[in-house]
Each structure stands twice: as C-alpha cells, then as structure tokens.
C-alpha cells in the first residue's frame, strides 16, 4: 500500500488525492515542512489532509494526519479519536480561538473529508508546532524581520553596513581601555547608549554562545558580535532575541525569562509602569504560548508569535479606529486629464492663498501710495528740497507709512472684535487665523520705517540744515523761528526728544518680544535674567502705551507743517486706538463679572493640573475657543490663555494647565496640595483628586471666550485633529461636543422609535420634528480623525475618560482616535518588539491598552504623516478636510506642506489651520 495525501481548496472546495512513491519516506515530502513525528510512525500507510488557503498568501493548513492502516481495530481507532479530541478541546479554550491560524484543523476540513479520514493521536503542542511551520511563509517572515531590528540607521549612525561598522569601530577606539571594551560600554559602542541594560542583555546572550562568562571583549570579538546582531536573517535575529531570555541555554524560556525580557524592554523605553506589571504580562504571554502549562516555551513558539504580529495588532485595534481597508492608491485619486490636473492645481493654489494674498497686497499698495503721495508733496516744496534734497521726501514718506502701521498694528490684537468677526461672513475673506502673523509683519515694517525715517533725519536732513548756506536757509527760517538751528537743538527739541524716546521704547519692546527672549531661551546673568520670559514680554509691551502718547506729541510739533489738517498723525491712530482702549476696558469689566469657583482640582502626571470651574451665568462659547485666567493671589496684572476642554453643553468649565512657568507653578502651589510622595513625573499614576474648601480657595477670574482656528471645525466634512502634548486640549472640547451630539442623536432616535407606529410614521415624525437648524446641524462634520502625539506615557491620564467614552459611544466609527508615544522606540525596533506583542495580546483579551489604560491602542514613535494624509484622502474623496494643529511650530510646516501637496494630487481638499502654545 502506498502513502496518500489529499488537498482541499477553500475557493473550489476541491479535494485531490495522489499516491507517494513507494521509496519515499514521509519526512521527504515537502522537505522540512512535514512534521518530524511522522518518522516514528509504525504504520506503513499515512493519510495527510492539507488545505490550501488561497486568501492567505497560499499558506498550507494541516486538516488531519491519520494512519491509513485498515488493520486498526475499532477500539484502537476510538482511543485515538478520543485523545485527539481532548487535546483539541484544551487548545480551543485559549484566546487563540480568535485567530484563524490557531484554530483546530478539524474545524477547517470539509464534512466529507472529516467523515472519511480517521484522526491520529498527537500531542497538542506537536500539532501546533507542525501548523506553525507549515504556515510560515516568506511574506510573513519578511514582515517579522521588519519587526525585529537590532540595528538601524538611527542606531548605528550610517546608511550602509560598511559605514555603520566604521562608526562602531571609531566609538570602540574612544571607549576601549587597553584594547578591551567593557560590557557596560557595549551599548554606547553599537549605538544603544540610551538603552544600556538592553544592550548588556544582548552582550550576555552573545557571550553565552561562546560558552564564556566575560565582561570585556576585544575588537575582533566586537566585530563578531556586530556581524551577528546586524545579520539580515530573521532566524538569526530571532535566536539572539530568544537567547537573551534563555539564560541557562537549555532552549527553553520560563516565565521568569519572559519577565526579564519585558523588564529589559520596559527599561530601554523608560516605562516604569510596565516594569511594575512585568509579572502579569509574562503570565499573559505564557498563557497564550503555553496552554498546556509545561512551564516553558520554545523558539518555534516565539517565532509563531512574531510571525502573526500583524494578525494580533489588527485584531486589537479599538472600536474607534477605522477597520475600513483603503483600496485606492494615490495615483487613482489624481484627475486623469492633464488639463483638469492643472486646473485643479491652480484652483487649490488660489483657494489656499487668496485670503492672505489680497490682504497683504492691499496693505503694500496702501503703504506705497502713502509713501509716494508724501514723497511727491515734499518734492514740490522747493525751498526745503534745495536744502535737504531727497533726504526729506524719503524721511517723510517713511513717516507716513509709520502712521498707517502704528494704527493697523492694534487691530490684530483686538480679540473681542476678531472673535465677533469670526462668526460673521467676514471669515470667508479675512484670514483671522493669521492675525498674530500679520501683527508681527506690521511690527517688522515699523522697524524698517523707523530706520529709514530716523536714519534720514539724523544722517542726512539735520546735517544739511546745520551746514546750509544763509541764502539756501533763508526760505526755511520762518519754520525755525527765524534762527538757524544747531544739531543739538534739533535733537533736544520737542520733535527730536519724543522721536528718540519712541525709538528707545520700541526697541526695548520689540527686543523682549523676540522669540528667544519671550520663551526664556536667552540666558543672562542676574539681575538681567529678569529681562527674559513671558513676564518681561508682557510688561514691556505696555510701554507701547507711552509710545502712542509720544507719537501724538511728535506728530503735533512738526517743523515744516503748521496747519491742523497737515498734521495727520491723530487721523490715523484715533479710531484704532479708541477700539483698543474699548477692548481693554471691556476685558477689565467682564473679568470682574466672570468670577468663578473651583469645583475640583486634578493633579495629573506630567506636571499638569485640571481645573473644573463653575460656569458664569450667560457665559457661552464654542468648542476650540480659549479663555484668559487670572489669579489675584499671584498677580493682579497677569492674564494667561488656556484652551477650554469642556464641551459647550457641559454645566461647568474645565481647563488643563501644564506647569512650565513661574505663574503656572505659583497657581499649582496656590490651589493644589503638593504630593511629595508621588512617583516620578514621567511615571503614569492615578489622578489625585480633592474637593476644595470654598473658604480658603484663591479667587479666579476669567476673560473670554476668544476665537481660535479650531472653533470653525463644523464648517468641514471631515476633521484631522493633531495635538502635540498639551496641544491636544482644544480638540478634547471638540471630541466632547461630537460625543454629546452623538448621544443626543441616539436619544432622539430611541425616542422616535418608541413613539412611532410604523416606518412611515417614524420617518414622518422625524422629518417634521427637525427644525431647519437641526437639519443643518445633521449635515455638519461626519468624521473626525484625532492624532495625539506625546513623549510621556503619563499624559494619557489627562483625557482618559474622554477616550473611553468615545470608544464606547462611537458605534459607527465616525471618530478615530490615535495615540502616539514618541518615547518608545518605533514599532519594529527589537527594544519595543515584545512591548508591541504584549500590548496587542492584552488589548485582544481585555480590550485595554497597557500604556494609556484606555480602549485606544497606543502606537510607538511618530506617525507617518504622509501615510495619514493619503489614507484620509482615499477614505474621503471629493471632501473638504479641516486640518487643525496645536503644538510646537516644528511640525506645523510639515503638515502644511502635506495639506497643499495632497490637495493638488488628490480629489480631497485639505485646509490647514494652526495655533501654537
């Protein structure tokens, strides 16, 4: 009798049998892919039923392995069937029931095959080993290889192997003593200086291969170590990873070994919370890979876990993360016609820049016109022109632009006026998001105007007047009280003195407003160190109030203009100055009316405090807006802006404040008890809450709300919200608002369902009960993608409740939440490989992320923003996506470039908005 094998295909349900050559041993069929235990079979006949999975890269699944010996008695066959059923039953009780690759093979055979094939007695672990080997494909090994890298360009500091080794060799020369490199310096030498413990674990594993217990190595031994860890073979990398936990070199890893490996990974990624729970997560891995409770796992089990990495990760994605596969590629989104592509590119270019362009163009034309008009006016004054030539028209033309700019610079900082204008149609043609940028541009123009105006006076006009001949000066003598002035007289007169004082005050204010001074990046010795920081910027800016008084005096004491309508300074600045004074007066009056009471204080990890305050009567705001906060106990003059994190429908106000400056630290000291016994700042700990005693709490005043870019989120079909660290705060309010809208819609739907008699009556009732405003609201933002990038795992405690609510309430997947932790090495680095698997396993089993403690799975390293934009463009073609960013300026440029690029290349239009903290 000949050995036979049968194959079935999922698509065709086709079974084909064939006979093996008589001189073929079972192990020779398929090479190493057939199980070794077949060599031990006493039967001459073996029937193997395999299943070709057409949907999974052509992988082969073992359906059954059975002796085809007809001489088996019925009792022997029954015994074999019973043992195999019990082993399969034990296996099915594990969580691996979730994954197709671990399902019982008998469940995947057809009914006809299962009736005709007898089952063979196999240990459960041997059966799983065989399945794992048969399911290993080249594609799965390649994916696992990318997920197990010891050396990368960033780690080694080079682009190719030769260059990387040169960098390692150079570091060896600087670190080695007497030609020997200590194990403690091994990490720094190979580029893992910030993961010393993990690098020592690699060192010890490689040393054990040599059957040596060494603490120092030579350059030749380092070269050998380097070749092993930089090997591009998946099996080689896997063996090193396995050996790190296999301390006794018996080819088995116990629970303790897994725990030690988790501890090394947690230490390398600075995750103290993970180290505290390493024992639990080691048990989780052992439960998954060792269901028979042998107390150890072998290399093939760790290999199977890594090969199925994508399966675990995809299954563990939270409900709030999209499960839709984006089938469209970037090229398919481009308009195919060349004329249409050019037309769309031009259209996007105009739509992206026309608002700021026409404002800047109008401003430049206004300045040029005023300069030309004043230049021409003084060019016609022949008496003055003969003495001072072109110096006078140039100085007077620059002075006219200064008057305009000193008036315009006040408008971008009239917050109440801008907030009101944002709610009108003016937002369609005025770029309110760029108000501070326009403020800075005008300030730069003022500085240029001062240099031209004052420079011409001091270096050209004044010397020419002083040195002019009596004949040329005679026509101008009446302008100078019939006396030829000296240079000192011109400087010390009213016009000269006010001009010099203005230049000094403006120079101080502009210097301290520079970014390096404002952000305390300039280090000065005491007592000059007080000239840097926000307080110095804030108080120095109030010196500009004196500048406007001096400007009015300066413009009223001109030498060459005597009629009132020729002294135009007051005409320029009167209206903007009155608007600004009214603005500041309104803030002062409103702040005294908006006194709030603190209801609760939360001390959060990462030096963040959460304030929940009472909402003042009549206080209305939109999601994305911000308020100013003042604490008279700290300072009666300082107001600091903070984004509102509560939703407009909430009965309270909440803000999240990061204590990074003097004022915020004083605020924390004033309202919250310091917890000296708390863990380190970077560790995630439970929120400390306490209700405050109203009798002893400091008073707080708020001013606002004020408009911000994010408040216009409802004007877009799709939202892409990107928060960097504490920059997530304005978007939390938006998420809460969307969540409240979802909750309201569900309650209304439930109410309609209960009261309706039929589908027709329900539709009639729903349409009649919606007001026009409700219909408009239902057509607003339908999808939101929130990306939160942070360096500290404790940051996820800030908005844990919101994340869980969104994941629980968003049944339709309208809101996608993506958390990214940049302090953990990117997914694929060997230092984060085990953390990734533990995270996926825990999320699959318990539905909770191990780092954030929420249902939202945390990604490692930084997002691939181009991939993010491409996927959104694929998922939402022909839509307008509002991209809102809040964080440091460094990322804003990249997001803006991608918004423009993808708007040109796809049918989706991205509109970028930013605000900095």
Secondary structure in CASP SS format (residue, H / E / C, confidence):
PFRMAT SS
TARGET T0000
AUTHOR 0000-0000-0000
METHOD secondary structure of the structure
MODEL  1
X C 1.00
X C 1.00
X C 1.00
X E 1.00
X E 1.00
X E 1.00
X E 1.00
X E 1.00
X E 1.00
X C 1.00
X C 1.00
X C 1.00
X C 1.00
X C 1.00
X E 1.00
X E 1.00
X E 1.00
X E 1.00
X E 1.00
X C 1.00
X C 1.00
X C 1.00
X C 1.00
X C 1.00
X C 1.00
X H 1.00
X H 1.00
X H 1.00
X C 1.00
X C 1.00
X H 1.00
X H 1.00
X H 1.00
X C 1.00
X C 1.00
X H 1.00
X H 1.00
X H 1.00
X H 1.00
X H 1.00
X C 1.00
X C 1.00
X C 1.00
X C 1.00
X C 1.00
X E 1.00
X E 1.00
X E 1.00
X E 1.00
X E 1.00
X E 1.00
X E 1.00
X E 1.00
X C 1.00
X C 1.00
X C 1.00
X C 1.00
X C 1.00
X E 1.00
X E 1.00
X E 1.00
X E 1.00
X E 1.00
X E 1.00
X E 1.00
X E 1.00
X E 1.00
X C 1.00
X C 1.00
X C 1.00
X C 1.00
X C 1.00
X C 1.00
X H 1.00
X H 1.00
X H 1.00
X H 1.00
X H 1.00
X H 1.00
X H 1.00
X H 1.00
X H 1.00
X H 1.00
X H 1.00
X H 1.00
X H 1.00
X H 1.00
X H 1.00
X H 1.00
X H 1.00
X H 1.00
X H 1.00
X C 1.00
X C 1.00
X H 1.00
X H 1.00
X H 1.00
X H 1.00
X C 1.00
X H 1.00
X H 1.00
X H 1.00
X C 1.00
X C 1.00
X H 1.00
X H 1.00
X H 1.00
X H 1.00
X C 1.00
X C 1.00
X H 1.00
X H 1.00
X H 1.00
X H 1.00
X H 1.00
X H 1.00
X C 1.00
X C 1.00
X C 1.00
X C 1.00
X C 1.00
X C 1.00
X C 1.00
X H 1.00
X H 1.00
X H 1.00
X H 1.00
X H 1.00
X H 1.00
X H 1.00
X H 1.00
X H 1.00
X H 1.00
X H 1.00
X H 1.00
X C 1.00
X C 1.00
X H 1.00
X H 1.00
X H 1.00
X H 1.00
X H 1.00
X H 1.00
X H 1.00
X H 1.00
X H 1.00
X C 1.00
X C 1.00
X E 1.00
X C 1.00
X C 1.00
X C 1.00
X H 1.00
X H 1.00
X H 1.00
X H 1.00
X C 1.00
X C 1.00
X C 1.00
X C 1.00
X H 1.00
X H 1.00
X H 1.00
X H 1.00
X H 1.00
X H 1.00
X H 1.00
X H 1.00
X H 1.00
X H 1.00
X H 1.00
X H 1.00
X H 1.00
X H 1.00
X H 1.00
X C 1.00
X E 1.00
X C 1.00
X C 1.00
X E 1.00
X E 1.00
X E 1.00
X H 1.00
X H 1.00
X H 1.00
X H 1.00
X H 1.00
X H 1.00
X H 1.00
X H 1.00
X C 1.00
X C 1.00
X C 1.00
X C 1.00
X C 1.00
X H 1.00
X H 1.00
X H 1.00
X H 1.00
X H 1.00
X H 1.00
X H 1.00
X H 1.00
X H 1.00
X H 1.00
X H 1.00
X H 1.00
X H 1.00
X H 1.00
X C 1.00
X C 1.00
X C 1.00
X C 1.00
X C 1.00
X C 1.00
X E 1.00
X E 1.00
X C 1.00
X H 1.00
X H 1.00
X H 1.00
X H 1.00
X H 1.00
X H 1.00
X H 1.00
X H 1.00
X H 1.00
X H 1.00
X H 1.00
X C 1.00
X C 1.00
X C 1.00
X C 1.00
X H 1.00
X H 1.00
X H 1.00
X H 1.00
X H 1.00
X H 1.00
X H 1.00
X H 1.00
X H 1.00
X H 1.00
X H 1.00
X H 1.00
X C 1.00
X C 1.00
X C 1.00
X C 1.00
X C 1.00
X C 1.00
X C 1.00
X E 1.00
X C 1.00
X H 1.00
X H 1.00
X H 1.00
X H 1.00
X H 1.00
X H 1.00
X H 1.00
X H 1.00
X H 1.00
X H 1.00
X H 1.00
X H 1.00
X H 1.00
X H 1.00
X C 1.00
X C 1.00
X C 1.00
X H 1.00
X H 1.00
X H 1.00
X H 1.00
X H 1.00
X C 1.00
X H 1.00
X H 1.00
X H 1.00
X H 1.00
X H 1.00
X H 1.00
X H 1.00
X H 1.00
X H 1.00
X H 1.00
X H 1.00
X H 1.00
X C 1.00
X C 1.00
X C 1.00
X C 1.00
X C 1.00
X C 1.00
X C 1.00
X E 1.00
X C 1.00
X H 1.00
X H 1.00
X H 1.00
X H 1.00
X H 1.00
X H 1.00
X H 1.00
X H 1.00
X H 1.00
X C 1.00
X H 1.00
X H 1.00
X H 1.00
X H 1.00
X H 1.00
X H 1.00
X H 1.00
X C 1.00
X C 1.00
X C 1.00
X C 1.00
X C 1.00
X C 1.00
X C 1.00
X C 1.00
X C 1.00
X C 1.00
X C 1.00
X C 1.00
X C 1.00
X C 1.00
X H 1.00
X H 1.00
X H 1.00
X H 1.00
X C 1.00
X C 1.00
X C 1.00
X C 1.00
X H 1.00
X H 1.00
X H 1.00
X H 1.00
X H 1.00
X H 1.00
X H 1.00
X H 1.00
X H 1.00
X H 1.00
X H 1.00
X H 1.00
X H 1.00
X H 1.00
X H 1.00
X H 1.00
X H 1.00
X H 1.00
X H 1.00
X H 1.00
X H 1.00
X H 1.00
X H 1.00
X H 1.00
X H 1.00
X H 1.00
X H 1.00
X H 1.00
X H 1.00
X H 1.00
X H 1.00
X H 1.00
X H 1.00
X H 1.00
X H 1.00
X H 1.00
X H 1.00
X H 1.00
X H 1.00
X H 1.00
X H 1.00
X H 1.00
X H 1.00
X C 1.00
X H 1.00
X H 1.00
X H 1.00
X H 1.00
X H 1.00
X H 1.00
X H 1.00
X C 1.00
X H 1.00
X H 1.00
X H 1.00
X H 1.00
X H 1.00
X H 1.00
X H 1.00
X H 1.00
X H 1.00
X H 1.00
X H 1.00
X H 1.00
X H 1.00
X H 1.00
X H 1.00
X H 1.00
X H 1.00
X H 1.00
X H 1.00
X C 1.00
X C 1.00
X H 1.00
X H 1.00
X H 1.00
X C 1.00
X H 1.00
X H 1.00
X H 1.00
X H 1.00
X H 1.00
X H 1.00
X H 1.00
X H 1.00
X C 1.00
X C 1.00
X H 1.00
X H 1.00
X H 1.00
X H 1.00
X C 1.00
X C 1.00
X C 1.00
X H 1.00
X H 1.00
X H 1.00
X H 1.00
X H 1.00
X H 1.00
X H 1.00
X H 1.00
X H 1.00
X H 1.00
X H 1.00
X H 1.00
X H 1.00
X H 1.00
X H 1.00
X H 1.00
X H 1.00
X H 1.00
X H 1.00
X H 1.00
X H 1.00
X H 1.00
X H 1.00
X H 1.00
X H 1.00
X H 1.00
X H 1.00
X H 1.00
X H 1.00
X H 1.00
X H 1.00
X H 1.00
X H 1.00
X H 1.00
X H 1.00
X C 1.00
X C 1.00
X C 1.00
X H 1.00
X H 1.00
X H 1.00
X H 1.00
X H 1.00
X C 1.00
X C 1.00
X H 1.00
X H 1.00
X H 1.00
X H 1.00
X C 1.00
X C 1.00
X C 1.00
X C 1.00
X C 1.00
X C 1.00
X H 1.00
X H 1.00
X H 1.00
X H 1.00
X H 1.00
X H 1.00
X C 1.00
X H 1.00
X H 1.00
X H 1.00
X H 1.00
X H 1.00
X H 1.00
X H 1.00
X H 1.00
X H 1.00
X H 1.00
X H 1.00
X H 1.00
X H 1.00
X H 1.00
X H 1.00
X H 1.00
X H 1.00
X H 1.00
X H 1.00
X C 1.00
X C 1.00
X H 1.00
X H 1.00
X H 1.00
X H 1.00
X C 1.00
X C 1.00
X C 1.00
X C 1.00
X C 1.00
X C 1.00
X C 1.00
X C 1.00
X C 1.00
X H 1.00
X H 1.00
X H 1.00
X H 1.00
X C 1.00
X C 1.00
X H 1.00
X H 1.00
X H 1.00
X H 1.00
X H 1.00
X H 1.00
X H 1.00
X H 1.00
X C 1.00
X C 1.00
X H 1.00
X H 1.00
X H 1.00
X H 1.00
X H 1.00
X H 1.00
X H 1.00
X H 1.00
X H 1.00
X H 1.00
X H 1.00
X H 1.00
X H 1.00
X C 1.00
X C 1.00
X C 1.00
X C 1.00
X C 1.00
X C 1.00
X C 1.00
X H 1.00
X H 1.00
X H 1.00
X C 1.00
X C 1.00
X H 1.00
X H 1.00
X H 1.00
X H 1.00
X H 1.00
X H 1.00
X H 1.00
X H 1.00
X H 1.00
X H 1.00
X H 1.00
X H 1.00
X H 1.00
X H 1.00
X H 1.00
X H 1.00
X H 1.00
X H 1.00
X H 1.00
X H 1.00
X H 1.00
X H 1.00
X H 1.00
X H 1.00
X H 1.00
X C 1.00
X E 1.00
X E 1.00
X C 1.00
X E 1.00
X E 1.00
X E 1.00
X E 1.00
X E 1.00
X E 1.00
X E 1.00
X C 1.00
X C 1.00
X C 1.00
X E 1.00
X E 1.00
X E 1.00
X E 1.00
X E 1.00
X E 1.00
X E 1.00
X C 1.00
X C 1.00
X C 1.00
X C 1.00
X C 1.00
X C 1.00
X C 1.00
X C 1.00
X C 1.00
X C 1.00
X C 1.00
X E 1.00
X E 1.00
X E 1.00
X E 1.00
X E 1.00
X C 1.00
X C 1.00
X C 1.00
X C 1.00
X C 1.00
X C 1.00
X C 1.00
X C 1.00
X C 1.00
X E 1.00
X E 1.00
X E 1.00
X E 1.00
X E 1.00
X C 1.00
X C 1.00
X C 1.00
X C 1.00
X C 1.00
X C 1.00
X C 1.00
X E 1.00
X E 1.00
X E 1.00
X E 1.00
X E 1.00
X E 1.00
X E 1.00
X C 1.00
X C 1.00
X C 1.00
X H 1.00
X H 1.00
X H 1.00
X H 1.00
X H 1.00
X H 1.00
X H 1.00
X H 1.00
X H 1.00
X H 1.00
X C 1.00
X C 1.00
X C 1.00
X C 1.00
X C 1.00
X C 1.00
X C 1.00
X C 1.00
X C 1.00
X C 1.00
X C 1.00
X C 1.00
X C 1.00
X C 1.00
X C 1.00
X C 1.00
X E 1.00
X E 1.00
X E 1.00
X C 1.00
X C 1.00
X C 1.00
X C 1.00
X C 1.00
X C 1.00
X C 1.00
X C 1.00
X C 1.00
X E 1.00
X E 1.00
X E 1.00
X E 1.00
X E 1.00
X E 1.00
X E 1.00
X C 1.00
X C 1.00
X H 1.00
X H 1.00
X H 1.00
X H 1.00
X H 1.00
X H 1.00
X H 1.00
X C 1.00
X C 1.00
X E 1.00
X E 1.00
X E 1.00
X E 1.00
X E 1.00
X E 1.00
X E 1.00
X H 1.00
X H 1.00
X H 1.00
X H 1.00
X H 1.00
X H 1.00
X H 1.00
X H 1.00
X H 1.00
X H 1.00
X H 1.00
X H 1.00
X H 1.00
X H 1.00
X H 1.00
X H 1.00
X H 1.00
X H 1.00
X H 1.00
X H 1.00
X H 1.00
X H 1.00
X H 1.00
X H 1.00
X H 1.00
X H 1.00
X H 1.00
X H 1.00
X H 1.00
X H 1.00
X H 1.00
X C 1.00
X C 1.00
X C 1.00
X H 1.00
X H 1.00
X H 1.00
X H 1.00
X H 1.00
X H 1.00
X H 1.00
X H 1.00
X H 1.00
X H 1.00
X H 1.00
X C 1.00
X C 1.00
X H 1.00
X H 1.00
X H 1.00
X H 1.00
X H 1.00
X H 1.00
X H 1.00
X C 1.00
X C 1.00
X C 1.00
X C 1.00
X E 1.00
X E 1.00
X E 1.00
X E 1.00
X E 1.00
X E 1.00
X E 1.00
X E 1.00
X C 1.00
X C 1.00
X H 1.00
X H 1.00
X H 1.00
X H 1.00
X H 1.00
X C 1.00
X C 1.00
X H 1.00
X H 1.00
X H 1.00
X H 1.00
X H 1.00
X H 1.00
X H 1.00
X H 1.00
X H 1.00
X H 1.00
X C 1.00
X C 1.00
X C 1.00
X C 1.00
X C 1.00
X E 1.00
X E 1.00
X E 1.00
X E 1.00
X E 1.00
X E 1.00
X E 1.00
X C 1.00
X C 1.00
X C 1.00
X C 1.00
X C 1.00
X C 1.00
X C 1.00
X E 1.00
X H 1.00
X H 1.00
X H 1.00
X H 1.00
X H 1.00
X H 1.00
X H 1.00
X H 1.00
X H 1.00
X H 1.00
X H 1.00
X H 1.00
X H 1.00
X H 1.00
X H 1.00
X H 1.00
X H 1.00
X C 1.00
X C 1.00
X C 1.00
X C 1.00
X C 1.00
X C 1.00
X C 1.00
X C 1.00
X C 1.00
X C 1.00
X C 1.00
X E 1.00
X E 1.00
X E 1.00
X C 1.00
X C 1.00
X C 1.00
X C 1.00
X H 1.00
X H 1.00
X H 1.00
X H 1.00
X H 1.00
X H 1.00
X H 1.00
X H 1.00
X H 1.00
X H 1.00
X H 1.00
X C 1.00
X C 1.00
X C 1.00
X C 1.00
X E 1.00
X E 1.00
X E 1.00
X E 1.00
X E 1.00
X E 1.00
X E 1.00
X E 1.00
X C 1.00
X H 1.00
X H 1.00
X H 1.00
X H 1.00
X H 1.00
X H 1.00
X H 1.00
X H 1.00
X H 1.00
X H 1.00
X H 1.00
X H 1.00
X H 1.00
X H 1.00
X H 1.00
X H 1.00
X H 1.00
X C 1.00
X C 1.00
X C 1.00
X E 1.00
X E 1.00
X E 1.00
X E 1.00
X E 1.00
X E 1.00
X E 1.00
X E 1.00
X C 1.00
END
